[in-house]
């Protein structure tokens, strides 16, 4: 028998057990968060990567083999929404085919014709960061120029996805900004390219 004044330890009270359970749950959650999301859980959004067909076109502009670009049987090349040429896979693979200007013009937004979309993209892709991808047309204009979305009146637009290749935010001045819209079919082939540039 316990002596007078000696109290036996009866174990933690209910209130203490609740606090211990809460502390354990907190520590477990902390450990799991340090290990990253569990399988099946959504991850934090990451910057858009350039999809393979658009990336292949961008690489072609920088000097890569045009055979890597998945050309459609018919590629429509337009400048500021005006069709300039319709290309086959063979002619699309020739760099000369991409040097054009809208009919009846000698300049394009202060640039002498012909304007070379491949060269413009290659220059914009120099440095870090290089060309960025956007999944929507330029909002609020293109540099100092009004932008005409080439997909707005495209009857076949619902069968394709368009990606806009643009300079990074810090290189979108009145004379540097441009937007190259690369349209890709449901089969993953480049079906249309549109060039728009800003001017003073």
NORQUI-V783644 format. One record per backbone hydrogen bond with DSSP energy under -0.5 kcal/mol. NH is the residue of the N-H (numbers start at 0). CO is the residue of the C=O. Records with the same first field share a line. If there is no record, write none. Layout:
NH: CO ; CO
//
This chain:
5: 2
9: 7
16: 12
17: 13
18: 14
19: 15
20: 16
21: 17
22: 18
23: 19
24: 20
25: 21
26: 22
27: 23
28: 24
29: 25
30: 26
31: 27
32: 28
33: 29
34: 30 ; 31
35: 32
40: 37
54: 50
55: 51
56: 52
57: 53
58: 54
59: 55
60: 56
61: 57
62: 59
63: 58
67: 64
68: 65
70: 68
71: 189
74: 86
75: 73 ; 190
76: 74 ; 84
77: 75 ; 192
78: 81
79: 194
81: 78
82: 80
83: 76
84: 76
86: 74
91: 87
92: 88
93: 90
94: 92
96: 93
97: 94
98: 95
99: 97 ; 114
104: 101
107: 110
110: 107
112: 105
114: 99
116: 97 ; 114
119: 115
120: 116
121: 117
122: 118
123: 119
124: 120
125: 122
131: 165
133: 163
141: 144
142: 140
144: 141
148: 146
149: 147
151: 148
153: 150
154: 152
156: 153
158: 155
159: 156
160: 183
162: 181
163: 133
164: 162 ; 179
165: 131 ; 163
166: 177
170: 167
171: 168
175: 172
176: 172
178: 195
179: 164
180: 178 ; 193
181: 162 ; 179
182: 180 ; 191
183: 160
184: 188
185: 158
187: 184
189: 69
190: 182 ; 188
191: 182
192: 75
193: 180
194: 77
195: 178
197: 176
//
